[in-house]
Amino acid sequence: MSDTTENTSGLDVDQERIGSVYGKALLDATTSSGTTAQVIDELDSLVSDILAQLPDFERLLTSPRVPTEEKIRILDSVLESRLSEDLLTFLKVVCRRDRLDCLREISREARKQFNEMLGVIRVHITSATPIDESLTGLIENVLRGVLRSEISLGYSIDPKLIGGIVIRAGDAVFDGSVINQLERLRNRALEQSFRATVGVLDKFVEETT
C-alpha cells in the first residue's frame, strides 16, 4: 500500500512538471500572434466541456494501444472545426510526444502562468449552495483589496462542503468564518446605506414643506 501511494504521488509530481513545461511552451508559441488568451480558453473548454463529458474519447486519445498517427487523425476529424489552428497544432505536438494524458495539467499550468504574466491571481470559490450575487461582488472587491491585484474567479458547487464555502486564492485558503464576517459587513453596509437614504429623504421633505 505504501509503495503504491508513493508511485502515484511521484506520477502526479511528474505530470505537474510536464504540465508546467508544456504550458510555458504554449504561451511562448502563441505570444507573438497575440492568440494566447483565446488558445488557453479553448484548451480549458476542451478539458472541461469535451474530455470531462466524453471519457471514452479521452481514453482513446491516451490509450497506448492506439497508434500516434491514428490519434492525429482523430484529433483532425473531431476537433478541427472546434479549435483554432494554433491549439490543434499544439495538441498534435503533445500527441507525438505521448503526453495527451497530461492535458489537464497543461491546461491548469498554462492558465496559471498566463495569469501570473498578466498580474492576475486565480481565485476559486467552492460553496455548498449557490452564492448570492451581491455577496459574490463583495467577496471580489474584498479579495482585490486584500491581494492588491486583479483576480480571475472560478466557481463550483459542493453540497457536502462543511462550513458552507471555501475560497482558494493562490496558496491562501479562506473558510466559512471569513465569509460570515463578509456577510455581516455587507449587512452593515446595507444598513448604513438605508440610513443615509432615509436622511436624504427627510431633508428633502423638510425643504419642500
DRENKOLKOL-731921 format. One record per residue (C-alpha): residue in one letter; x, y, z. Coordinates in steps of 0.001 Angstrom, whole numbers, plus 500000, padded with zeros to 6 digits. Layout:
N
<site vexmar="a" X="X" Y="Y" Z="Z"/>
...
! end
This chain:
209
<site vexmar="m" X="500000" Y="500000" Z="500000"/>
<site vexmar="s" X="502785" Y="502402" Z="500915"/>
<site vexmar="d" X="504697" Y="501724" Z="497683"/>
<site vexmar="t" X="501589" Y="502285" Z="495569"/>
<site vexmar="t" X="500934" Y="505611" Z="497262"/>
<site vexmar="e" X="504486" Y="506759" Z="496681"/>
<site vexmar="n" X="504380" Y="505803" Z="492998"/>
<site vexmar="t" X="501080" Y="507595" Z="492472"/>
<site vexmar="s" X="502418" Y="510690" Z="494189"/>
<site vexmar="g" X="505522" Y="510580" Z="492010"/>
<site vexmar="l" X="503375" Y="510334" Z="488893"/>
<site vexmar="d" X="501348" Y="513376" Z="489970"/>
<site vexmar="v" X="504510" Y="515392" Z="490543"/>
<site vexmar="d" X="505848" Y="514290" Z="487168"/>
<site vexmar="q" X="502615" Y="515284" Z="485430"/>
<site vexmar="e" X="502691" Y="518674" Z="487138"/>
<site vexmar="r" X="506236" Y="519194" Z="485892"/>
<site vexmar="i" X="505204" Y="518178" Z="482378"/>
<site vexmar="g" X="502202" Y="520489" Z="482610"/>
<site vexmar="s" X="504464" Y="523374" Z="483572"/>
<site vexmar="v" X="506887" Y="522732" Z="480688"/>
<site vexmar="y" X="504190" Y="522369" Z="478040"/>
<site vexmar="g" X="502137" Y="525204" Z="479494"/>
<site vexmar="k" X="505102" Y="527537" Z="479050"/>
<site vexmar="a" X="505662" Y="526185" Z="475543"/>
<site vexmar="l" X="502051" Y="527010" Z="474663"/>
<site vexmar="l" X="502445" Y="530571" Z="475933"/>
<site vexmar="d" X="505708" Y="531003" Z="474024"/>
<site vexmar="a" X="504150" Y="529666" Z="470820"/>
<site vexmar="t" X="501137" Y="531998" Z="470922"/>
<site vexmar="t" X="502544" Y="535230" Z="472360"/>
<site vexmar="s" X="503818" Y="536620" Z="469051"/>
<site vexmar="s" X="500478" Y="536018" Z="467307"/>
<site vexmar="g" X="498509" Y="537543" Z="470183"/>
<site vexmar="t" X="496256" Y="534483" Z="470446"/>
<site vexmar="t" X="497321" Y="533313" Z="473908"/>
<site vexmar="a" X="494086" Y="534215" Z="475707"/>
<site vexmar="q" X="491929" Y="532591" Z="473018"/>
<site vexmar="v" X="494011" Y="529415" Z="472888"/>
<site vexmar="i" X="494045" Y="528999" Z="476673"/>
<site vexmar="d" X="490265" Y="529483" Z="476779"/>
<site vexmar="e" X="489922" Y="526821" Z="474077"/>
<site vexmar="l" X="492162" Y="524417" Z="475985"/>
<site vexmar="d" X="490179" Y="524989" Z="479188"/>
<site vexmar="s" X="486977" Y="524267" Z="477270"/>
<site vexmar="l" X="488471" Y="521151" Z="475686"/>
<site vexmar="v" X="489299" Y="519758" Z="479112"/>
<site vexmar="s" X="486115" Y="520754" Z="480950"/>
<site vexmar="d" X="483484" Y="520514" Z="478207"/>
<site vexmar="i" X="484755" Y="517711" Z="475968"/>
<site vexmar="l" X="487130" Y="515400" Z="477818"/>
<site vexmar="a" X="485164" Y="515566" Z="481066"/>
<site vexmar="q" X="481901" Y="514841" Z="479254"/>
<site vexmar="l" X="483297" Y="512188" Z="476900"/>
<site vexmar="p" X="485528" Y="509866" Z="478954"/>
<site vexmar="d" X="485637" Y="507272" Z="476148"/>
<site vexmar="f" X="487095" Y="509895" Z="473825"/>
<site vexmar="e" X="489748" Y="510764" Z="476397"/>
<site vexmar="r" X="490601" Y="507094" Z="476924"/>
<site vexmar="l" X="491013" Y="506715" Z="473174"/>
<site vexmar="l" X="493437" Y="509641" Z="472988"/>
<site vexmar="t" X="495512" Y="508422" Z="475921"/>
<site vexmar="s" X="495498" Y="504695" Z="475172"/>
<site vexmar="p" X="498951" Y="503226" Z="474419"/>
<site vexmar="r" X="497217" Y="500727" Z="472123"/>
<site vexmar="v" X="496152" Y="503422" Z="469655"/>
<site vexmar="p" X="498959" Y="504391" Z="467222"/>
<site vexmar="t" X="500092" Y="508006" Z="467281"/>
<site vexmar="e" X="499111" Y="508683" Z="463667"/>
<site vexmar="e" X="495634" Y="507323" Z="464355"/>
<site vexmar="k" X="495328" Y="509744" Z="467280"/>
<site vexmar="i" X="496412" Y="512586" Z="464986"/>
<site vexmar="r" X="493712" Y="511574" Z="462522"/>
<site vexmar="i" X="491136" Y="511530" Z="465331"/>
<site vexmar="l" X="492207" Y="514983" Z="466512"/>
<site vexmar="d" X="491755" Y="516350" Z="462994"/>
<site vexmar="s" X="488436" Y="514609" Z="462481"/>
<site vexmar="v" X="486836" Y="515565" Z="465794"/>
<site vexmar="l" X="488444" Y="518875" Z="466745"/>
<site vexmar="e" X="489486" Y="520660" Z="463546"/>
<site vexmar="s" X="486199" Y="522569" Z="463286"/>
<site vexmar="r" X="486121" Y="523334" Z="467026"/>
<site vexmar="l" X="489633" Y="524595" Z="467735"/>
<site vexmar="s" X="491968" Y="527218" Z="466357"/>
<site vexmar="e" X="494850" Y="526101" Z="464183"/>
<site vexmar="d" X="497314" Y="527155" Z="466894"/>
<site vexmar="l" X="495801" Y="524868" Z="469525"/>
<site vexmar="l" X="495265" Y="521953" Z="467146"/>
<site vexmar="t" X="498912" Y="522143" Z="466067"/>
<site vexmar="f" X="499979" Y="522231" Z="469714"/>
<site vexmar="l" X="497837" Y="519182" Z="470526"/>
<site vexmar="k" X="499482" Y="517253" Z="467703"/>
<site vexmar="v" X="502910" Y="518060" Z="469142"/>
<site vexmar="v" X="501736" Y="516876" Z="472567"/>
<site vexmar="c" X="500322" Y="513741" Z="470939"/>
<site vexmar="r" X="503544" Y="512898" Z="469098"/>
<site vexmar="r" X="505393" Y="513176" Z="472394"/>
<site vexmar="d" X="502847" Y="510886" Z="474051"/>
<site vexmar="r" X="501694" Y="513468" Z="476603"/>
<site vexmar="l" X="497953" Y="513709" Z="475918"/>
<site vexmar="d" X="497365" Y="512156" Z="479334"/>
<site vexmar="c" X="498714" Y="515409" Z="480823"/>
<site vexmar="l" X="496255" Y="517783" Z="479136"/>
<site vexmar="r" X="494570" Y="518712" Z="482414"/>
<site vexmar="e" X="497895" Y="519644" Z="483986"/>
<site vexmar="i" X="498959" Y="521507" Z="480834"/>
<site vexmar="s" X="495699" Y="523467" Z="480815"/>
<site vexmar="r" X="495996" Y="524296" Z="484518"/>
<site vexmar="e" X="499623" Y="525376" Z="484268"/>
<site vexmar="a" X="499090" Y="527403" Z="481091"/>
<site vexmar="r" X="496260" Y="529316" Z="482761"/>
<site vexmar="k" X="498322" Y="529820" Z="485917"/>
<site vexmar="q" X="501359" Y="531113" Z="484030"/>
<site vexmar="f" X="499229" Y="533361" Z="481823"/>
<site vexmar="n" X="497540" Y="534899" Z="484863"/>
<site vexmar="e" X="500924" Y="535447" Z="486501"/>
<site vexmar="m" X="502159" Y="537128" Z="483336"/>
<site vexmar="l" X="499177" Y="539498" Z="483482"/>
<site vexmar="g" X="499495" Y="540032" Z="487231"/>
<site vexmar="v" X="496181" Y="538251" Z="487829"/>
<site vexmar="i" X="495645" Y="535929" Z="490805"/>
<site vexmar="r" X="493445" Y="532896" Z="490241"/>
<site vexmar="v" X="490687" Y="532591" Z="492842"/>
<site vexmar="h" X="488337" Y="529629" Z="493115"/>
<site vexmar="i" X="485192" Y="529694" Z="495242"/>
<site vexmar="t" X="483561" Y="526427" Z="496298"/>
<site vexmar="s" X="480224" Y="526637" Z="498093"/>
<site vexmar="a" X="477615" Y="524204" Z="499360"/>
<site vexmar="t" X="474855" Y="526231" Z="497675"/>
<site vexmar="p" X="474792" Y="528979" Z="495011"/>
<site vexmar="i" X="476160" Y="532286" Z="496305"/>
<site vexmar="d" X="474045" Y="535428" Z="496340"/>
<site vexmar="e" X="475246" Y="537819" Z="493614"/>
<site vexmar="s" X="475634" Y="540749" Z="495994"/>
<site vexmar="l" X="477823" Y="538655" Z="498308"/>
<site vexmar="t" X="479863" Y="537455" Z="495337"/>
<site vexmar="g" X="480524" Y="541053" Z="494345"/>
<site vexmar="l" X="481562" Y="541887" Z="497891"/>
<site vexmar="i" X="483924" Y="538907" Z="498009"/>
<site vexmar="e" X="485513" Y="540028" Z="494730"/>
<site vexmar="n" X="486063" Y="543563" Z="495994"/>
<site vexmar="v" X="487457" Y="542422" Z="499347"/>
<site vexmar="l" X="489845" Y="539949" Z="497718"/>
<site vexmar="r" X="491081" Y="542556" Z="495242"/>
<site vexmar="g" X="491832" Y="544820" Z="498187"/>
<site vexmar="v" X="493493" Y="542115" Z="500273"/>
<site vexmar="l" X="495528" Y="540670" Z="497404"/>
<site vexmar="r" X="496164" Y="544075" Z="495798"/>
<site vexmar="s" X="495734" Y="542510" Z="492398"/>
<site vexmar="e" X="493206" Y="541769" Z="489719"/>
<site vexmar="i" X="491665" Y="538337" Z="490162"/>
<site vexmar="s" X="490309" Y="535623" Z="487893"/>
<site vexmar="l" X="487321" Y="533934" Z="489512"/>
<site vexmar="g" X="486089" Y="530375" Z="489191"/>
<site vexmar="y" X="483095" Y="528836" Z="490944"/>
<site vexmar="s" X="481935" Y="525339" Z="491826"/>
<site vexmar="i" X="479210" Y="523772" Z="493980"/>
<site vexmar="d" X="479895" Y="521018" Z="496522"/>
<site vexmar="p" X="476812" Y="520155" Z="498641"/>
<site vexmar="k" X="478992" Y="518114" Z="501020"/>
<site vexmar="l" X="481167" Y="521088" Z="501910"/>
<site vexmar="i" X="481432" Y="521648" Z="505654"/>
<site vexmar="g" X="481260" Y="525295" Z="506640"/>
<site vexmar="g" X="479340" Y="526349" Z="503559"/>
<site vexmar="i" X="482119" Y="527921" Z="501496"/>
<site vexmar="v" X="485855" Y="527802" Z="500812"/>
<site vexmar="i" X="487857" Y="530362" Z="498843"/>
<site vexmar="r" X="491272" Y="529499" Z="497420"/>
<site vexmar="a" X="493379" Y="532449" Z="496315"/>
<site vexmar="g" X="496807" Y="531287" Z="495236"/>
<site vexmar="d" X="498196" Y="529479" Z="498278"/>
<site vexmar="a" X="495756" Y="531113" Z="500703"/>
<site vexmar="v" X="492541" Y="529415" Z="501832"/>
<site vexmar="f" X="489585" Y="531253" Z="503408"/>
<site vexmar="d" X="486830" Y="529258" Z="505090"/>
<site vexmar="g" X="483239" Y="529907" Z="506114"/>
<site vexmar="s" X="484178" Y="532041" Z="509136"/>
<site vexmar="v" X="485691" Y="534654" Z="506838"/>
<site vexmar="i" X="482574" Y="534635" Z="504691"/>
<site vexmar="n" X="480404" Y="535136" Z="507761"/>
<site vexmar="q" X="482431" Y="538249" Z="508525"/>
<site vexmar="l" X="481871" Y="539459" Z="504964"/>
<site vexmar="e" X="478154" Y="538772" Z="505299"/>
<site vexmar="r" X="477992" Y="540896" Z="508452"/>
<site vexmar="l" X="479994" Y="543604" Z="506694"/>
<site vexmar="r" X="477568" Y="543584" Z="503794"/>
<site vexmar="n" X="474553" Y="543806" Z="506107"/>
<site vexmar="r" X="476180" Y="546694" Z="507958"/>
<site vexmar="a" X="476871" Y="548467" Z="504663"/>
<site vexmar="l" X="473276" Y="547951" Z="503544"/>
<site vexmar="e" X="472016" Y="549299" Z="506871"/>
<site vexmar="q" X="474247" Y="552367" Z="506627"/>
<site vexmar="s" X="473142" Y="552933" Z="503035"/>
<site vexmar="f" X="469495" Y="552666" Z="504095"/>
<site vexmar="r" X="470008" Y="555170" Z="506916"/>
<site vexmar="a" X="471738" Y="557590" Z="504553"/>
<site vexmar="t" X="468871" Y="557299" Z="502074"/>
<site vexmar="v" X="466306" Y="557947" Z="504801"/>
<site vexmar="g" X="468289" Y="561009" Z="505910"/>
<site vexmar="v" X="468298" Y="562422" Z="502376"/>
<site vexmar="l" X="464559" Y="561848" Z="502056"/>
<site vexmar="d" X="463881" Y="563507" Z="505417"/>
<site vexmar="k" X="465918" Y="566533" Z="504375"/>
<site vexmar="f" X="464088" Y="566705" Z="501049"/>
<site vexmar="v" X="460714" Y="566610" Z="502835"/>
<site vexmar="e" X="461770" Y="569360" Z="505240"/>
<site vexmar="e" X="462915" Y="571635" Z="502415"/>
<site vexmar="t" X="459761" Y="571180" Z="500368"/>
<site vexmar="t" X="457197" Y="571638" Z="503137"/>
! end
